[in-house]
Structures are given as structure tokens and as C-alpha cells.
């Protein structure tokens, strides 16, 4: 094995890149392994919430972050049964950026990469797919890549390799599934002269859809029943086109859009969490520890909060040469409660709204939606919950 950095991180997503930046900033040596050659993938979330931008502000990076291409969303609305309802606003939040920045995740990850690589104790290996862990005397001491190479961690292995993490696939830590009633079809629609911007949603009997503004095109998410991908595919692109036009009557889909089935990808939705996030020498964070539903777009932001909590608890002791193992449970204890709260809300949305809508039943506008639409001051409550989350973290580590 080569010389061992203090921490090896599997996965260059939001949790892994932010953790790498924070630990390296605190003077802990870090090496991140990302299995792809670049960060460019469409299946990654785009919603950077005020809670994440608070962290960037605490690091002195918010201004440069907002120089990257993004669209600003100041509130949330939803079309239900043909009528539009205002559900939330971020106005009045006591935070440096009271809005959602809709930024392609590859831009966000590249931003973190650029900032992290300014630090002498940070390194990043692309095309470094992790195949397994290395154990000695019951403790995880390193990572093995799919090319057969072995890499030792001086003090800790951090698993941030997403919902397909090897800690899940190889049964290294116990997993509890909460179930999810839907999958998502993911495709692009050129914007052209279409009206509207920001983040738009539509709910009709039997179907749900979301449009994410990416400047010159809409990133479209069409929600289908879990396991129905082949049946939907058999209906053809004409059905998908007409369904989207029914959901958004003002949407003009250009003739060149949706001409090939290969343009439509399916994202399998999961809602689950590890019952234990750690074992000696190893800690899981982000989607590796808890796969989140798309409901609320909170996945990125929860992952960032995990990374901040991990660095707050572990960076100082690691820098002093202490054994991190007795502290790993503290990271889970800090972050498990907010994870459970958010997943409980997502599960309620699955069971009480999404499942019933996809089953094709009649659409009834819930009383809370009517109240939020009618009273502007009430819309600040869901805006605060979505924008700032539960038990949001603050960067406590100091630069080395």
C-alpha cells in the first residue's frame, strides 16, 4: 500500500466532497475516490437549499459559489387538478441566501473540487471505483479499488458512495427499508418559448410531474408507480408527451424533443437508512447512510449537514492523533434524529399523497394546501422547514 492519508473517502458526491474540503481545511489529510471520470450526470439533485448556502457562507465561499450558473427559486407552488397553489416562501428567513439555488450538481461538485484542491492536504482520484474495504483484526483500515489496488487509511474510512454504497451491497452495516411507491422518468425538454421558470409541479389523478428550470431547457421528472417502468415504456413517447402537456397546458414541447426512448432514463426511488452508520475504522454519511426520497429535494442538503457534523466531531481529535472509533457513534447520534424526522415526513407524503394519486383516485386539495395558498404568513413555515431543515449544523472547525 501507498503512504496513508488520515482519511480515505469513498465517493465524490456532495457528502464526500464537502467532507474532504472540511477535513482538509482543518489540517487532516484526505483522499477522495470518485468512480466516474467527471461529475457530469443528470440523475443528481439540483436543489441547493439555504442551509447549504449558510455553510458556504461560514466558509467564506458563498459569493464565489453564486457566480456559478444557477436559477433562484424564492418559493414553491404546485398545480393540483388544474389549479395553482402557493405552498411555501423563503422570504424572511434569517439566513445569508433566503432562496433555493437551482444549480446542476456537476457545477456544485466542481466548485467544491476547485476549492478543496487549493488545500495542501486534499487529493482527489477520479476513475477510482471502490470495490471493497480492507480489514485487519476486525477494524477497517483501507479501501480496495476495482483495479485491484489497495489503499490504506491512516485513521478512518469515510463511506460517502451513495445509495449503492458497498456497505449496503456487501452487507457491512444493517439496513432498514421504509419503502417507496414510485420511480421517476428523467428527461429534457428544450425550453424555447415556453412560459415560466423556476421549479414547477403538477398533480393530477394518476400522474405527477415536475419541471426544473435549467435556463434553455426543462429538466423533467415524471413520476410513475414503482416497478411500472416497462409498462410505461410500452405506451410510447407519444403518451409521455401528451401526459406532460396535460400536466402543464402552457408547455410547448418542440417537435425535436422526446424522439428517442434513450432520451428517457428511469431513476429508482428508495427511502431507507442504515440502522448503524459505523463500525471500527469506518463511518457512512449522506446517501450511503440514508437514501432519501425526492420529496422536498432535501437529499443534497442532508448530506452536507452530515459532512459538517462529521468534521465538527472528528477533525480536532484526528488532527491530535487520537483514535476516532469512540467518536463515530456521536456522529450518528447527532444526525440520525433529523434524518428520521425528514424521512417520517417523506413517508407520510408517499402514503397519503403520492400513492393515492398514482393509484388514479379522485384529486382532493388538502385543507393545509388551501390554507397555505390563502395566507401568505403561513407559507413561511414550510419554507423554513424545507430551506433550513432540522437541527442544521454550523462549521465549528478552524482552518489549520
Secondary structure as UniProt FT lines:
FT   STRAND          7..10
FT   HELIX           14..25
FT   TURN            26..27
FT   STRAND          30..34
FT   TURN            42..43
FT   STRAND          47..48
FT   HELIX           50..58
FT   TURN            59..60
FT   HELIX           62..65
FT   TURN            66..67
FT   STRAND          71..73
FT   STRAND          75..80
FT   TURN            81..82
FT   STRAND          83..89
FT   TURN            91..92
FT   STRAND          100..102
FT   HELIX           105..116
FT   TURN            117..118
FT   TURN            120..121
FT   STRAND          122..126
FT   STRAND          130..136
FT   TURN            137..138
FT   STRAND          139..145
FT   TURN            146..147
FT   STRAND          150..152
FT   STRAND          156..159
FT   TURN            163..164
FT   HELIX           166..169
FT   TURN            170..171
FT   STRAND          175..177
FT   STRAND          182..190
FT   TURN            192..193
FT   STRAND          199..204
FT   TURN            205..206
FT   STRAND          207..213
FT   STRAND          217..225
FT   TURN            226..227
FT   HELIX           229..235
FT   HELIX           237..247
FT   TURN            249..250
FT   TURN            255..256
FT   HELIX           261..263
FT   STRAND          265..268
FT   STRAND          272..274
FT   STRAND          278..279
FT   TURN            280..281
FT   STRAND          282..284
FT   HELIX           286..288
FT   STRAND          290..291
FT   HELIX           295..297
FT   HELIX           299..319
FT   TURN            320..321
FT   HELIX           325..327
FT   HELIX           328..349
FT   HELIX           350..354
FT   HELIX           355..358
FT   TURN            359..360
FT   HELIX           367..374
FT   HELIX           376..378
FT   HELIX           379..388
//
